[in-house]
Amino acid sequence: MLINDLHSQKHTFIGFVYSVALHALLILLYVGWTWVASQSEGTIHVYKHFCIIDIAPPPSLSHDIPTSASFATQSDILKPKFGIPVPIPDIHAPEQTMPENIVPIFGDPNSNSNNVIGTPEGRVTTPPEIKPIVTDKPDRNTFVAVDEDPRPVQDIQTLVQYPEQAKRSNLEGKVSYSALIGVDGLVKEVLIDKCDYDVFRPPVIDALMKARFTPARVDQMPVAVYYSGTIIFKLNR
């Protein structure tokens, strides 16, 4: 019994010591936390918003400038250093005048033709058509448009002489020809296109060279063209 009591007292004492130590630790922790909190509450943080107006102006630089230095004013800069300018008169170009009369572009400049492009009154007319140049001997294979065709003054058939050799041989036939009619109405050339018998060639050529024609015309002007026709040789029986 005595041994059990001793053990019981020992454990009770140890428990008491632990309890006191635990309470002391808790008290220390509480005191330390309270002190830290009080220190934090006593500190005041002040934040100030600065403005550019609050910034003090920079120190004057007048103290650093020597008093003996001199500077040119604006009026001094604008003053000319090379003397007073002298005005120079403007150079006037000579006056240009339009000619009183405009020379016609087409035709004789001295003529009174109205076929001009422009006039002093601003009138504009159409230039005349350029007339085709027709030579005395045009190309036979080229078609020439004319206003009036050439016409024989008399019947060419009456100018043809029936060859005696053809009469004796009872020959009949046709001769197709092309004759160049000049600007004077005379036959310049005769070409036989088709002939049934050669005996009929000379009489046809002779008759055409004796014939007279009214020449072909283009814009009332005579031109040389080829005239085609046929001569018939037929015996009267």
Contacts in CASP RR format, 6 or more apart in sequence:
PFRMAT RR
TARGET T0000
AUTHOR 0000-0000-0000
METHOD contacts of the structure
MODEL  1
MLINDLHSQKHTFIGFVYSVALHALLILLYVGWTWVASQSEGTIHVYKHF
CIIDIAPPPSLSHDIPTSASFATQSDILKPKFGIPVPIPDIHAPEQTMPE
NIVPIFGDPNSNSNNVIGTPEGRVTTPPEIKPIVTDKPDRNTFVAVDEDP
RPVQDIQTLVQYPEQAKRSNLEGKVSYSALIGVDGLVKEVLIDKCDYDVF
RPPVIDALMKARFTPARVDQMPVAVYYSGTIIFKLNR
100 120 0 8 1.000
101 120 0 8 1.000
102 116 0 8 1.000
102 118 0 8 1.000
102 119 0 8 1.000
102 120 0 8 1.000
103 109 0 8 1.000
104 111 0 8 1.000
104 113 0 8 1.000
104 115 0 8 1.000
104 116 0 8 1.000
105 116 0 8 1.000
105 117 0 8 1.000
105 127 0 8 1.000
106 113 0 8 1.000
106 115 0 8 1.000
106 116 0 8 1.000
106 127 0 8 1.000
106 128 0 8 1.000
107 113 0 8 1.000
107 115 0 8 1.000
114 125 0 8 1.000
115 125 0 8 1.000
115 126 0 8 1.000
115 127 0 8 1.000
115 128 0 8 1.000
116 125 0 8 1.000
117 124 0 8 1.000
117 125 0 8 1.000
117 127 0 8 1.000
118 124 0 8 1.000
118 125 0 8 1.000
131 218 0 8 1.000
131 219 0 8 1.000
131 221 0 8 1.000
132 218 0 8 1.000
134 144 0 8 1.000
134 218 0 8 1.000
134 223 0 8 1.000
134 224 0 8 1.000
135 224 0 8 1.000
136 182 0 8 1.000
136 183 0 8 1.000
136 188 0 8 1.000
136 224 0 8 1.000
137 180 0 8 1.000
137 188 0 8 1.000
137 189 0 8 1.000
137 224 0 8 1.000
138 144 0 8 1.000
138 223 0 8 1.000
138 224 0 8 1.000
138 225 0 8 1.000
138 226 0 8 1.000
140 178 0 8 1.000
140 191 0 8 1.000
140 226 0 8 1.000
144 216 0 8 1.000
144 223 0 8 1.000
144 225 0 8 1.000
145 218 0 8 1.000
146 216 0 8 1.000
146 217 0 8 1.000
146 218 0 8 1.000
146 223 0 8 1.000
146 225 0 8 1.000
147 217 0 8 1.000
147 218 0 8 1.000
147 219 0 8 1.000
147 220 0 8 1.000
148 214 0 8 1.000
148 216 0 8 1.000
148 217 0 8 1.000
149 216 0 8 1.000
149 225 0 8 1.000
149 227 0 8 1.000
150 181 0 8 1.000
150 185 0 8 1.000
150 213 0 8 1.000
150 214 0 8 1.000
150 215 0 8 1.000
150 216 0 8 1.000
150 225 0 8 1.000
150 227 0 8 1.000
151 213 0 8 1.000
151 214 0 8 1.000
152 211 0 8 1.000
152 212 0 8 1.000
152 213 0 8 1.000
152 227 0 8 1.000
153 211 0 8 1.000
153 212 0 8 1.000
153 213 0 8 1.000
153 214 0 8 1.000
154 211 0 8 1.000
154 212 0 8 1.000
156 207 0 8 1.000
156 208 0 8 1.000
156 211 0 8 1.000
156 231 0 8 1.000
157 231 0 8 1.000
157 232 0 8 1.000
159 207 0 8 1.000
159 210 0 8 1.000
159 211 0 8 1.000
160 203 0 8 1.000
160 204 0 8 1.000
160 207 0 8 1.000
160 231 0 8 1.000
160 233 0 8 1.000
161 203 0 8 1.000
161 206 0 8 1.000
161 207 0 8 1.000
162 203 0 8 1.000
162 233 0 8 1.000
162 235 0 8 1.000
163 199 0 8 1.000
163 200 0 8 1.000
163 202 0 8 1.000
163 203 0 8 1.000
165 171 0 8 1.000
165 199 0 8 1.000
166 172 0 8 1.000
166 197 0 8 1.000
166 199 0 8 1.000
166 200 0 8 1.000
166 233 0 8 1.000
167 235 0 8 1.000
170 235 0 8 1.000
171 197 0 8 1.000
171 199 0 8 1.000
171 200 0 8 1.000
171 233 0 8 1.000
172 196 0 8 1.000
172 233 0 8 1.000
172 234 0 8 1.000
172 235 0 8 1.000
173 196 0 8 1.000
173 197 0 8 1.000
173 200 0 8 1.000
173 232 0 8 1.000
173 233 0 8 1.000
173 234 0 8 1.000
174 194 0 8 1.000
174 195 0 8 1.000
174 196 0 8 1.000
174 230 0 8 1.000
174 231 0 8 1.000
174 232 0 8 1.000
174 233 0 8 1.000
175 192 0 8 1.000
175 194 0 8 1.000
175 195 0 8 1.000
175 196 0 8 1.000
175 200 0 8 1.000
175 201 0 8 1.000
175 204 0 8 1.000
175 230 0 8 1.000
175 231 0 8 1.000
175 233 0 8 1.000
176 192 0 8 1.000
176 193 0 8 1.000
176 194 0 8 1.000
176 195 0 8 1.000
176 228 0 8 1.000
176 229 0 8 1.000
176 230 0 8 1.000
177 190 0 8 1.000
177 191 0 8 1.000
177 192 0 8 1.000
177 193 0 8 1.000
177 204 0 8 1.000
177 208 0 8 1.000
177 228 0 8 1.000
177 229 0 8 1.000
177 230 0 8 1.000
177 231 0 8 1.000
178 190 0 8 1.000
178 191 0 8 1.000
178 193 0 8 1.000
178 226 0 8 1.000
178 227 0 8 1.000
178 228 0 8 1.000
178 229 0 8 1.000
179 187 0 8 1.000
179 189 0 8 1.000
179 190 0 8 1.000
179 191 0 8 1.000
179 208 0 8 1.000
179 211 0 8 1.000
179 226 0 8 1.000
179 227 0 8 1.000
179 228 0 8 1.000
179 229 0 8 1.000
180 187 0 8 1.000
180 188 0 8 1.000
180 189 0 8 1.000
180 190 0 8 1.000
180 224 0 8 1.000
180 225 0 8 1.000
180 226 0 8 1.000
180 227 0 8 1.000
181 187 0 8 1.000
181 188 0 8 1.000
181 213 0 8 1.000
181 215 0 8 1.000
181 216 0 8 1.000
181 224 0 8 1.000
181 225 0 8 1.000
181 226 0 8 1.000
181 227 0 8 1.000
182 188 0 8 1.000
182 213 0 8 1.000
182 215 0 8 1.000
182 222 0 8 1.000
182 224 0 8 1.000
182 225 0 8 1.000
183 215 0 8 1.000
183 222 0 8 1.000
183 223 0 8 1.000
183 224 0 8 1.000
184 215 0 8 1.000
184 222 0 8 1.000
185 212 0 8 1.000
185 213 0 8 1.000
185 214 0 8 1.000
185 215 0 8 1.000
185 222 0 8 1.000
186 212 0 8 1.000
186 213 0 8 1.000
187 208 0 8 1.000
187 209 0 8 1.000
187 211 0 8 1.000
187 213 0 8 1.000
188 224 0 8 1.000
190 204 0 8 1.000
190 205 0 8 1.000
190 208 0 8 1.000
190 209 0 8 1.000
192 201 0 8 1.000
192 204 0 8 1.000
192 205 0 8 1.000
193 228 0 8 1.000
195 201 0 8 1.000
195 204 0 8 1.000
196 233 0 8 1.000
200 231 0 8 1.000
200 233 0 8 1.000
204 231 0 8 1.000
207 231 0 8 1.000
213 227 0 8 1.000
215 222 0 8 1.000
215 223 0 8 1.000
215 224 0 8 1.000
216 222 0 8 1.000
216 223 0 8 1.000
216 224 0 8 1.000
216 225 0 8 1.000
217 223 0 8 1.000
END
